[in-house]
Amino acid sequence: MTGERPTGPDSRVSTERIAEMLPRLRERQGVPVTVTLGERGLMISDPHPRLLPAYPADGPIDTTGAGDSVTAAMVAALCAGASHCEAGRLGNLAASITVRQLGTTGTARPKQLRQRLDEWRRERPQDFDD
């Protein structure tokens, strides 16, 4: 859809290009769209493109299962009535926990999610300016 072809496993499409193309994809599909961006976070169409930054993960990480954590947390949040933006933030939050669980497919328990959310809001309140 972007007209760009990956050149290898580390190639990336810029967030600017994704923001440019997201409205077209949303219009074509007729539903909200989420694009995961790894350590950059994710971009949603709410209905306009919006970057939801990831919570920074310092130290060693293992990305196994991070995308699954994002998806599971977002689906659960949406099913519970959350907005697309709220669900995206929860997805980022879950991924920030699972990537720190080395050598195993991590999970994020409710207590961990609450603790990490408190940390995130304290350390990076600008990520929650709505």
C-alpha positions as CSV (number, residue, x, y, z in Angstrom):
1,M,0.0,0.0,0.0
2,T,2.9,2.4,0.7
3,G,4.7,1.5,-2.5
4,E,7.8,0.8,-0.5
5,R,9.4,-2.6,-0.6
6,P,11.3,-3.9,2.5
7,T,14.9,-4.5,1.7
8,G,15.5,-6.8,4.7
9,P,14.4,-7.7,8.2
10,D,15.6,-4.4,9.6
11,S,14.0,-2.1,7.0
12,R,11.3,0.2,8.1
13,V,8.6,2.5,6.7
14,S,8.8,5.9,8.3
15,T,6.1,7.0,10.8
16,E,5.4,10.0,8.5
17,R,4.7,7.6,5.6
18,I,2.4,5.4,7.7
19,A,0.5,8.5,8.9
20,E,0.0,9.5,5.3
21,M,-1.3,6.1,4.2
22,L,-3.4,5.2,7.3
23,P,-6.5,7.2,6.4
24,R,-6.6,5.5,3.0
25,L,-6.4,2.1,4.5
26,R,-9.1,2.9,7.1
27,E,-11.4,4.2,4.4
28,R,-10.7,1.1,2.2
29,Q,-11.4,-1.3,5.1
30,G,-14.2,0.7,6.8
31,V,-12.8,0.0,10.3
32,P,-10.2,1.5,12.6
33,V,-6.7,0.5,11.9
34,T,-3.7,-0.2,14.1
35,V,-0.1,-0.5,12.9
36,T,2.5,-1.8,15.3
37,L,5.9,-0.1,15.2
38,G,8.1,-2.1,17.6
39,E,10.0,0.0,20.0
40,R,8.4,3.2,18.5
41,G,5.0,2.1,19.8
42,L,2.0,2.0,17.5
43,M,-0.1,4.2,15.2
44,I,-3.9,4.1,15.2
45,S,-6.6,5.7,13.1
46,D,-8.8,7.3,15.7
47,P,-10.1,8.4,13.1
48,H,-7.1,10.4,12.2
49,P,-3.5,8.9,12.4
50,R,-2.2,9.1,15.9
51,L,1.2,7.9,17.2
52,L,1.0,6.2,20.6
53,P,4.6,6.0,21.8
54,A,5.9,2.9,23.4
55,Y,7.0,2.8,27.1
56,P,10.8,2.7,26.9
57,A,12.4,-0.6,27.8
58,D,15.8,-0.2,29.3
59,G,18.3,-3.1,29.6
60,P,18.1,-6.4,27.9
61,I,14.8,-7.3,26.2
62,D,13.3,-10.3,24.4
63,T,10.7,-9.3,21.8
64,T,9.2,-12.8,21.5
65,G,5.5,-12.4,22.0
66,A,5.4,-8.6,22.2
67,G,3.1,-8.3,19.2
68,D,0.8,-11.0,20.5
69,S,0.7,-9.1,23.8
70,V,-0.3,-5.9,22.0
71,T,-3.0,-7.6,20.1
72,A,-4.4,-9.5,23.2
73,A,-4.4,-6.4,25.4
74,M,-6.1,-4.3,22.6
75,V,-8.8,-6.9,21.9
76,A,-9.6,-7.3,25.6
77,A,-9.7,-3.5,26.1
78,L,-12.0,-3.0,23.0
79,C,-14.3,-5.8,24.2
80,A,-14.5,-4.1,27.6
81,G,-15.6,-0.8,25.9
82,A,-12.3,1.1,25.7
83,S,-11.7,3.6,22.9
84,H,-9.2,2.7,20.2
85,C,-6.7,5.1,21.8
86,E,-7.1,3.5,25.3
87,A,-6.8,0.0,23.8
88,G,-3.6,1.0,22.0
89,R,-2.1,2.4,25.2
90,L,-3.0,-0.8,27.0
91,G,-1.3,-2.8,24.2
92,N,1.9,-0.8,24.5
93,L,1.8,-1.2,28.3
94,A,1.4,-5.0,28.0
95,A,4.3,-5.2,25.5
96,S,6.5,-3.1,27.8
97,I,6.1,-5.8,30.4
98,T,6.5,-8.9,28.2
99,V,9.7,-7.7,26.5
100,R,11.4,-7.7,29.9
101,Q,10.7,-11.4,30.5
102,L,13.8,-12.9,29.1
103,G,14.0,-16.4,27.6
104,T,10.2,-17.0,27.8
105,T,7.1,-15.9,26.1
106,G,6.1,-13.3,28.6
107,T,2.7,-12.3,29.9
108,A,1.4,-9.2,31.6
109,R,-0.7,-9.7,34.7
110,P,-3.2,-7.1,35.9
111,K,-1.1,-6.1,38.9
112,Q,1.9,-5.6,36.6
113,L,-0.2,-3.5,34.2
114,R,-1.4,-1.2,37.0
115,Q,2.1,-0.7,38.4
116,R,3.6,0.0,34.9
117,L,0.8,2.4,34.1
118,D,1.5,4.3,37.3
119,E,5.2,4.4,36.4
120,W,4.5,5.6,32.9
121,R,2.2,8.4,34.0
122,R,4.7,9.6,36.5
123,E,7.7,9.4,34.2
124,R,6.2,10.5,30.9
125,P,3.0,12.4,31.5
126,Q,3.3,14.0,28.0
127,D,2.4,10.6,26.5
128,F,-1.1,11.0,28.0
129,D,-1.9,14.5,26.8
130,D,-5.3,14.1,25.0
